[in-house]
Amino acid sequence: MDLRYFINQCAEAHELKRVTTEVDWNLEISHVSKLTEEKKGPALLFESIKGYDTPVFTGAFATTKRLAIMLGLPHHLTLCESAQQWMKKTITSEGLIKAKEVKDGPVLENVLSGGKVDLNMFPVPKFFPLDGGRYIGTMVSVVLRDPETGEVNLGTYRMQMLDDKRCGVQILPGKRGERIMKKYAKLGKKMPAAAIIGCDPLIFMAGTLMHKGASDFDITGTVRGQQAEFLMAPLTGLPVPAGAEIVLEGEIDPNAFLPEGPFAEYTGYYTDELHKPIPKPVLEVQQILHRNNPILWATGQGRPVTDVHMLLAFTRTATLWTELEQMRIPGVQSVCVLPESTGRFWSVVSLKQAYPGHSRQVADAVMGSNTGSYGMKGIITVDEDIAADDLQRVFWALSCRYDPMRGTELIKRGRSTPLDPALDPDGDKLTTSRILMDACIPYEWKQKPVEARMDEEMLAKIRARWHEYGID
């Protein structure tokens, strides 16, 4: 189970296009990918890149069908339904399918060290005109080990290729990677790191989720229903997928930073690096592992909705729904962190109300969860007859069930991300305000609005005769 298996599955489901026309790594790959993703087109495997012999893969998560393919689920499932399946399989750490350590694997087909280390060997794209350079790590998992607990973390941090042996790594303040890095700084040691580029998409996805007390490799195997395999990278001793395409092994000096960026982020805007250099940690690449004919897995970002927004929406929907289940919040029917909100800033929860104040309890629970407490700016609650990812119906509820005075609560202060372009660049970039919008019909109303509904008997008759009408 690796990236190539997923690519083949996409091809079988007519969700892949092999691009054999020569393209340039400089802007062309990213722009073709962006236009394709915005039209909900296929994943792309660029097989002829100017100056290179190896391919680039983009668009892995851009449609709900490809999300379902990755999860081994029926292809018609919505984002909400796929996230619910993930939640059900991973709600508890009991009964996890433990990953298996192996001594060899395709990733060890080529081991380059010393003077042979040269990041220019890969067709690393430049994505947008104002980017600070080429970004080798966009679909990347950076493996770190906590020096105190021994726990392993797979973090998703963008990586700019600074030169042939160094990558800038954007480890944001407060993230687990930064907390681990500070421990190495306290010990006066460099931090071993291994960057995985190209693997089973489930491993990458597990690394973006929060599963306390469970290995990302174990989570992957549990969702897949089959043991995941990993091996210990020969230089760092960190676990990496045996079938990974590329692994960059090296060290990060917690006290030696270099400017990284700018980069067109998932918000559709550039971050502060566009106006002033911001020093970031640096991965000193000491060894490269790669398969024969390695596939560089990449994603552009920019304005929604594209590949990365679908990924973020899925992972945050899955973690938020899991947390609400763990809180034992009653009545939750469906959950969605909207891809249209970059997969972060707005969420919708559908619930079956059971008592007055129930919808506010749900909104408060979202805001108090790990997922909702970071970056979330808006929470909308709707009644059970509306699916959380049905935006057409959500806006109907906001129009015909929501009263701004009755249904709105403003929260002045909550944790945010410095990547949010709506925050004052000269102010506090780590906190934001929040809005709770209750679009449910109040439970306690004795006389509720009467919805215009079709006749069920007639609907059944029509469905049985649909082919007779000649309507496609």
C-alpha positions as CSV (number, residue, x, y, z in Angstrom):
1,M,0.0,0.0,0.0
2,D,1.9,3.0,-1.3
3,L,1.5,6.1,-3.5
4,R,1.8,4.0,-6.6
5,Y,-1.1,1.8,-5.5
6,F,-3.3,4.8,-5.0
7,I,-2.3,6.2,-8.4
8,N,-3.3,2.9,-10.0
9,Q,-6.6,2.9,-8.1
10,C,-7.3,6.4,-9.4
11,A,-6.5,5.3,-13.0
12,E,-8.9,2.3,-12.7
13,A,-11.7,4.7,-11.5
14,H,-11.0,7.2,-14.3
15,E,-9.7,9.7,-11.8
16,L,-6.2,10.1,-13.2
17,K,-4.7,11.8,-16.3
18,R,-1.2,11.0,-17.4
19,V,0.3,14.2,-18.9
20,T,2.9,13.1,-21.4
21,T,3.4,16.6,-23.0
22,E,6.6,18.2,-21.7
23,V,5.9,20.8,-18.9
24,D,8.1,23.1,-17.0
25,W,8.6,22.8,-13.2
26,N,8.6,26.6,-13.2
27,L,5.0,27.6,-12.7
28,E,3.6,25.4,-15.5
29,I,3.0,22.2,-13.4
30,S,1.3,24.2,-10.6
31,H,-0.9,26.3,-12.9
32,V,-2.1,23.3,-14.9
33,S,-2.9,21.5,-11.6
34,K,-4.7,24.5,-10.2
35,L,-7.0,25.0,-13.2
36,T,-7.7,21.2,-13.2
37,E,-8.5,21.1,-9.5
38,E,-10.8,24.1,-9.7
39,K,-12.9,22.3,-12.3
40,K,-12.9,19.1,-10.2
41,G,-10.9,17.3,-12.8
42,P,-8.7,14.2,-12.4
43,A,-5.5,13.8,-10.5
44,L,-2.4,14.5,-12.7
45,L,0.8,12.5,-13.2
46,F,3.2,14.7,-15.1
47,E,5.6,12.2,-16.8
48,S,7.7,14.6,-19.0
49,I,9.2,17.5,-17.1
50,K,11.7,19.8,-18.7
51,G,15.2,18.8,-17.6
52,Y,14.1,15.7,-15.6
53,D,13.4,12.1,-16.0
54,T,11.1,11.5,-13.0
55,P,7.5,12.4,-12.6
56,V,5.4,14.7,-10.4
57,F,1.9,13.8,-9.0
58,T,-0.7,16.4,-8.1
59,G,-4.4,16.6,-7.2
60,A,-4.6,13.5,-4.9
61,F,-7.5,14.8,-2.7
62,A,-9.3,17.3,-5.0
63,T,-12.6,15.4,-5.2
64,T,-14.7,13.4,-2.7
65,K,-14.4,10.4,-5.0
66,R,-10.6,10.3,-4.6
67,L,-11.0,10.7,-0.9
68,A,-13.2,7.7,-0.9
69,I,-10.8,5.7,-3.1
70,M,-8.0,6.5,-0.7
71,L,-10.0,5.2,2.2
72,G,-11.2,2.1,0.4
73,L,-14.8,3.3,0.7
74,P,-17.7,3.3,-1.9
75,H,-16.9,6.1,-4.4
76,H,-20.2,7.9,-4.0
77,L,-19.7,8.9,-0.4
78,T,-19.7,12.6,0.5
79,L,-16.9,14.2,2.4
80,C,-19.0,14.1,5.6
81,E,-19.8,10.4,5.1
82,S,-16.1,9.5,4.5
83,A,-15.1,11.5,7.6
84,Q,-17.7,9.7,9.6
85,Q,-16.2,6.3,8.5
86,W,-12.7,7.5,9.6
87,M,-14.2,8.6,13.0
88,K,-15.9,5.2,13.6
89,K,-12.7,3.3,12.8
90,T,-10.4,5.4,15.0
91,I,-12.7,6.6,17.8
92,T,-10.7,4.4,20.3
93,S,-7.1,3.3,20.4
94,E,-8.3,-0.2,21.4
95,G,-8.2,-2.9,18.7
96,L,-5.8,-0.9,16.5
97,I,-3.9,-2.9,13.8
98,K,-0.3,-2.5,14.9
99,A,2.2,-1.5,12.2
100,K,5.0,-3.9,11.3
101,E,8.7,-3.0,11.3
102,V,10.6,-4.4,8.3
103,K,14.3,-4.3,7.5
104,D,14.0,-3.5,3.8
105,G,11.7,-1.8,1.3
106,P,11.6,0.0,-2.0
107,V,12.6,3.3,-0.4
108,L,16.1,1.8,0.1
109,E,16.6,1.1,-3.6
110,N,18.9,4.2,-3.7
111,V,20.8,5.6,-0.7
112,L,22.8,8.8,-1.4
113,S,25.0,10.6,1.1
114,G,27.9,13.0,1.3
115,G,28.7,14.7,-1.9
116,K,25.9,12.8,-3.7
117,V,23.3,14.7,-1.8
118,D,21.7,17.1,-4.3
119,L,18.1,18.2,-4.0
120,N,18.2,19.5,-7.5
121,M,17.9,15.9,-8.7
122,F,14.2,16.2,-8.2
123,P,11.7,18.2,-10.4
124,V,10.7,20.5,-7.6
125,P,8.0,22.9,-8.7
126,K,7.8,26.7,-8.2
127,F,4.0,27.3,-7.6
128,F,3.2,31.0,-7.8
129,P,5.1,34.0,-9.3
130,L,5.8,35.7,-5.9
131,D,7.0,32.5,-4.1
132,G,10.4,32.7,-2.6
133,G,11.7,29.7,-4.5
134,R,11.0,26.1,-5.2
135,Y,9.0,24.0,-2.6
136,I,10.1,20.4,-2.3
137,G,7.8,19.9,0.7
138,T,4.1,20.6,0.1
139,M,2.7,17.0,0.6
140,V,5.4,16.2,3.1
141,S,5.5,14.5,6.5
142,V,8.4,15.5,8.7
143,V,9.2,12.8,11.3
144,L,10.5,13.9,14.7
145,R,11.1,12.1,17.9
146,D,10.4,13.7,21.3
147,P,13.7,13.3,23.2
148,E,11.9,13.0,26.6
149,T,9.0,10.7,25.8
150,G,10.4,8.9,22.7
151,E,7.1,9.5,21.0
152,V,7.2,10.0,17.2
153,N,5.4,12.9,15.5
154,L,4.6,13.1,11.8
155,G,4.1,16.8,11.1
156,T,3.1,18.6,7.9
157,Y,5.4,21.6,7.5
158,R,6.0,23.3,4.2
159,M,9.6,23.0,3.0
160,Q,11.4,25.4,0.7
161,M,14.5,24.2,-1.1
162,L,17.1,26.8,0.0
163,D,20.0,25.2,-1.9
164,D,21.1,21.7,-2.9
165,K,21.4,20.5,0.7
166,R,19.2,22.6,2.8
167,C,15.4,23.1,3.2
168,G,13.6,25.8,5.2
169,V,10.9,24.2,7.3
170,Q,7.9,26.2,8.5
171,I,7.3,25.0,12.0
172,L,4.8,27.4,13.4
173,P,4.7,28.6,17.0
174,G,2.8,26.3,19.4
175,K,2.8,23.3,17.1
176,R,4.1,20.0,18.4
177,G,7.1,20.2,16.2
178,E,8.2,23.5,17.8
179,R,7.7,22.0,21.3
180,I,9.9,19.1,20.4
181,M,12.5,21.4,18.8
182,K,12.6,23.4,22.0
183,K,13.5,20.3,24.0
184,Y,16.5,19.7,21.7
185,A,17.5,23.3,22.2
186,K,17.4,22.8,26.0
187,L,19.6,19.7,25.6
188,G,22.0,21.6,23.4
189,K,21.5,19.1,20.5
190,K,20.5,19.2,16.9
191,M,17.1,17.5,16.2
192,P,17.2,14.5,13.9
193,A,14.5,14.7,11.2
194,A,13.3,12.7,8.2
195,A,11.0,14.3,5.5
196,I,8.8,11.8,3.7
197,I,7.7,12.9,0.2
198,G,5.4,10.4,-1.4
199,C,3.8,7.5,0.5
200,D,0.5,5.8,1.1
201,P,-1.9,8.8,1.3
202,L,-3.4,7.4,4.5
203,I,-0.1,7.7,6.3
204,F,0.1,11.4,5.2
205,M,-3.5,12.0,6.3
206,A,-3.0,10.3,9.6
207,G,0.0,12.6,10.2
208,T,-2.3,15.6,9.8
209,L,-4.8,14.3,12.4
210,M,-4.6,14.2,16.1
211,H,-4.8,10.7,17.6
212,K,-3.4,10.9,21.1
213,G,-1.7,7.8,22.2
214,A,-1.8,6.1,18.9
215,S,0.9,5.8,16.2
216,D,0.1,7.3,12.8
217,F,1.3,4.0,11.2
218,D,-1.2,2.0,13.5
219,I,-4.0,4.4,12.6
220,T,-3.2,3.9,8.9
221,G,-3.3,0.1,9.2
222,T,-6.6,0.3,11.2
223,V,-8.3,2.4,8.6
224,R,-6.9,0.3,5.8
225,G,-7.7,-3.0,7.5
226,Q,-4.1,-4.2,6.8
227,Q,-0.8,-3.8,8.6
228,A,1.2,-0.7,7.6
229,E,4.9,-1.4,7.1
230,F,7.7,0.9,8.2
231,L,11.5,0.7,8.5
232,M,14.0,2.6,10.5
233,A,15.8,5.2,8.3
234,P,19.5,4.2,8.3
235,L,20.9,7.6,9.3
236,T,18.4,9.0,11.8
237,G,16.8,5.8,13.1
238,L,13.3,7.4,12.6
239,P,10.4,5.3,11.3
240,V,9.5,5.9,7.6
241,P,7.2,4.0,5.3
242,A,8.9,1.1,3.6
243,G,7.3,2.1,0.3
244,A,8.0,5.8,0.4
245,E,9.1,7.5,-2.8
246,I,11.6,9.9,-1.3
247,V,13.0,10.4,2.2
248,L,15.3,13.3,3.2
249,E,17.3,12.5,6.3
250,G,19.2,15.0,8.3
251,E,19.2,17.4,11.3
252,I,17.6,20.7,12.3
253,D,19.7,23.0,14.5
254,P,17.1,24.6,16.9
255,N,19.3,27.7,17.3
256,A,20.2,28.4,13.6
257,F,17.4,29.8,11.4
258,L,17.3,31.1,7.9
259,P,14.7,33.2,6.0
260,E,12.1,31.0,4.3
261,G,9.2,32.0,2.0
262,P,7.1,33.7,0.9
263,F,4.7,31.0,-0.3
264,A,1.1,31.3,-1.6
265,E,-0.7,29.7,1.3
266,Y,-4.0,27.7,1.5
267,T,-5.8,30.9,2.4
268,G,-5.3,32.2,-1.1
269,Y,-2.9,34.9,0.1
270,Y,0.8,35.3,0.9
271,T,2.0,35.5,4.5
272,D,4.1,38.1,6.1
273,E,7.3,36.8,4.5
274,L,6.3,38.7,1.3
275,H,7.1,42.0,3.1
276,K,9.8,41.0,5.6
277,P,12.1,38.0,5.8
278,I,11.1,35.6,8.6
279,P,13.8,33.1,9.9
280,K,12.7,29.5,10.0
281,P,14.3,26.2,11.1
282,V,16.5,24.6,8.5
283,L,16.7,20.9,7.6
284,E,20.4,20.0,6.8
285,V,19.9,17.1,4.4
286,Q,22.7,14.5,5.0
287,Q,21.2,11.6,3.2
288,I,18.6,10.9,0.5
289,L,16.6,7.7,0.2
290,H,14.5,7.2,-2.9
291,R,12.9,4.5,-5.0
292,N,13.8,3.9,-8.6
293,N,12.1,6.5,-10.8
294,P,10.7,8.3,-7.7
295,I,7.4,10.2,-7.9
296,L,7.5,13.7,-6.3
297,W,4.1,14.2,-4.7
298,A,3.2,17.9,-4.6
299,T,0.2,20.3,-4.2
300,G,-0.3,23.9,-5.0
301,Q,-2.4,26.0,-2.7
302,G,-3.8,29.4,-3.3
303,R,-7.5,30.2,-3.1
304,P,-10.1,27.5,-2.4
305,V,-11.3,24.9,-3.4
306,T,-8.3,22.8,-4.5
307,D,-6.5,19.6,-3.5
308,V,-5.2,20.8,-0.1
309,H,-8.5,22.4,0.9
310,M,-10.3,19.1,0.4
311,L,-7.6,17.4,2.5
312,L,-7.8,20.0,5.3
313,A,-11.6,19.8,5.3
314,F,-11.6,16.0,5.5
315,T,-9.0,15.8,8.3
316,R,-10.5,18.5,10.4
317,T,-14.1,17.2,9.9
318,A,-12.9,13.8,11.0
319,T,-11.1,15.1,14.1
320,L,-13.9,17.4,15.1
321,W,-16.5,14.7,14.7
322,T,-14.4,12.3,16.7
323,E,-14.0,14.9,19.5
324,L,-17.7,15.6,19.7
325,E,-18.3,11.8,19.9
326,Q,-15.7,11.5,22.7
327,M,-17.5,14.4,24.6
328,R,-20.7,12.4,24.3
329,I,-22.5,15.4,22.8
330,P,-26.0,14.0,22.0
331,G,-27.9,14.5,18.7
332,V,-25.0,15.2,16.3
333,Q,-26.1,14.0,12.8
334,S,-23.2,15.3,10.7
335,V,-20.2,17.6,10.9
336,C,-18.3,19.5,8.2
337,V,-15.4,21.9,8.3
338,L,-16.1,23.5,5.0
339,P,-13.5,23.2,2.2
340,E,-14.8,26.5,0.9
341,S,-13.5,28.1,4.1
342,T,-10.0,26.7,3.3
343,G,-10.8,23.6,5.3
344,R,-10.2,25.5,8.6
345,F,-12.2,28.7,9.4
346,W,-15.9,27.7,9.3
347,S,-17.7,24.6,10.5
348,V,-21.3,23.4,10.3
349,V,-22.9,20.8,12.6
350,S,-26.3,19.2,12.0
351,L,-28.1,18.1,15.1
352,K,-31.4,16.5,16.3
353,Q,-32.5,18.9,19.0
354,A,-33.7,17.3,22.3
355,Y,-34.0,20.2,24.6
356,P,-33.8,24.1,24.8
357,G,-30.3,25.3,24.4
358,H,-29.1,22.1,22.7
359,S,-27.8,23.9,19.6
360,R,-25.8,26.3,21.7
361,Q,-24.3,23.4,23.7
362,V,-23.1,21.9,20.4
363,A,-21.6,25.2,19.2
364,D,-19.8,25.6,22.6
365,A,-18.5,22.1,22.3
366,V,-17.1,22.8,18.8
367,M,-15.4,25.9,20.1
368,G,-13.9,24.0,23.1
369,S,-12.6,21.1,21.1
370,N,-8.9,20.8,20.0
371,T,-10.0,21.2,16.4
372,G,-12.4,24.1,16.9
373,S,-10.1,26.0,19.3
374,Y,-7.4,26.6,16.7
375,G,-8.2,29.0,13.9
376,M,-12.0,28.5,13.8
377,K,-13.8,31.7,13.2
378,G,-17.4,30.6,12.5
379,I,-19.7,27.8,13.8
380,I,-23.1,27.2,12.2
381,T,-25.6,24.8,13.7
382,V,-28.5,23.5,11.6
383,D,-31.4,21.1,12.2
384,E,-31.3,17.4,11.4
385,D,-33.0,17.7,8.1
386,I,-29.9,19.5,6.6
387,A,-26.6,17.7,6.1
388,A,-23.6,19.7,7.3
389,D,-22.0,19.7,3.9
390,D,-25.1,20.7,2.0
391,L,-24.2,24.4,1.5
392,Q,-27.4,25.1,-0.5
393,R,-29.5,24.0,2.4
394,V,-27.3,25.6,5.0
395,F,-27.8,29.0,3.4
396,W,-31.5,28.3,3.2
397,A,-31.4,27.8,7.0
398,L,-29.4,31.0,7.5
399,S,-32.0,32.8,5.4
400,C,-35.3,31.3,6.8
401,R,-34.5,29.9,10.2
402,Y,-31.8,32.1,11.5
403,D,-32.5,35.4,13.3
404,P,-29.3,37.5,13.7
405,M,-30.3,39.0,17.1
406,R,-31.5,35.7,18.6
407,G,-29.0,33.3,17.0
408,T,-25.7,35.2,17.1
409,E,-23.0,35.1,19.8
410,L,-19.6,36.8,19.4
411,I,-16.6,35.5,21.2
412,K,-13.9,38.1,21.5
413,R,-10.8,36.1,21.9
414,G,-9.6,32.6,20.8
415,R,-6.5,31.0,19.4
416,S,-5.7,31.6,15.8
417,T,-3.1,30.9,13.1
418,P,-0.6,33.5,11.9
419,L,-1.5,32.4,8.4
420,D,-4.9,34.1,8.6
421,P,-4.7,37.2,6.3
422,A,-7.7,38.7,7.9
423,L,-5.8,39.5,11.1
424,D,-4.0,42.9,11.5
425,P,-0.4,42.4,10.2
426,D,0.8,44.9,12.9
427,G,-1.3,43.4,15.7
428,D,-1.8,40.1,17.5
429,K,-1.6,37.4,14.8
430,L,-2.2,34.6,17.3
431,T,-5.7,35.3,18.4
432,T,-9.0,35.9,16.6
433,S,-12.7,36.6,17.4
434,R,-15.4,34.0,16.7
435,I,-19.0,33.9,15.8
436,L,-21.6,31.3,16.7
437,M,-24.6,31.3,14.3
438,D,-27.6,29.2,15.4
439,A,-29.7,28.4,12.3
440,C,-31.9,25.9,14.1
441,I,-35.6,26.4,14.6
442,P,-35.8,27.0,18.4
443,Y,-36.7,23.7,20.1
444,E,-39.0,25.4,22.6
445,W,-41.3,27.1,20.0
446,K,-44.8,25.6,20.3
447,Q,-45.7,26.8,16.8
448,K,-42.9,26.0,14.3
449,P,-42.8,27.1,10.7
450,V,-44.5,24.6,8.4
451,E,-42.2,23.4,5.6
452,A,-43.6,22.9,2.1
453,R,-42.9,19.2,1.5
454,M,-43.6,17.0,-1.5
455,D,-46.0,14.0,-1.2
456,E,-44.1,10.9,-0.4
457,E,-46.5,8.6,-2.2
458,M,-46.3,10.6,-5.4
459,L,-42.5,10.8,-5.1
460,A,-42.3,7.0,-4.9
461,K,-44.6,6.7,-8.0
462,I,-42.4,9.2,-9.9
463,R,-39.2,7.4,-9.0
464,A,-40.6,4.1,-10.2
465,R,-41.5,5.7,-13.6
466,W,-38.6,8.1,-14.0
467,H,-37.2,6.4,-17.1
468,E,-40.6,6.9,-18.8
469,Y,-40.3,10.7,-18.7
470,G,-37.2,10.8,-20.8
471,I,-35.4,13.2,-18.5
472,D,-31.7,12.5,-18.1
